[in-house]
Structure formats: C-alpha cells, structure tokens
Amino acid sequence: MGDLIMSEKNRTDGKEIEVSSLGKPFVKGSHVSFTFHRHHFSGVVEKQLRNSAILKFDQEFAKTTTAMDMKQLIVISYSKMQLLPAK
C-alpha cells in the first residue's frame, strides 16, 4: 500500500494539479450527474484533475455492473458532468 501512495506522489511530483477553467465548479465533494456508455449515473467528486475528475458512484448505483467493474471510481471529463443541487 505504501508503494501506491509513493507512486502517486511521484506522478504529480508534489505539485498541485492545475484544474482547467471548465473544472472550477466541480470541487471535491460536489454532487454531480454524468453519462457513461449511454447510462445515467450520479456521484461525488473525489479528486480534481486537469480536464476531468475522479468520481465515486452514489450508493444507488454501487451495485450496477459498471460501478462494480470500475471498483466504484470512474474518471469523467468535466464537459460530461452536471452539478446537482446540494442535498
């Protein structure tokens, strides 16, 4: 497990990722909806990347084949996401 954490730091070289202007509204913890292979899902932003974000599927989608195949996390482009109202 320590190797995984170390390799993630090496990939980003300790620098903060510069998020594109399209991604500014999708901060960590934002609730979003998205489409993946013509199926609609919702989830929460776990981490922002430059042009996309890592999302965790909402509980209602956790048992879907897609969520299980992706181990509950998926990378989606900001242009494919929509913010959902806060619960």
C-alpha positions, 0 to 999 in steps of 0.5 A: 500500500505504501508503494501506491501512495509513493507512486502517486506522489511521484506522478504529480511530483508534489505539485498541485494539479492545475484544474482547467477553467471548465473544472472550477465548479466541480470541487471535491465533494460536489454532487454531480450527474454524468453519462457513461456508455449511454447510462445515467449515473450520479456521484461525488467528486473525489479528486480534481484533475486537469480536464476531468475528475475522479468520481465515486458512484452514489450508493444507488448505483454501487451495485450496477455492473459498471460501478462494480467493474470500475471498483466504484471510481470512474474518471469523467471529463468535466464537459460530461458532468452536471452539478446537482443541487446540494442535498 
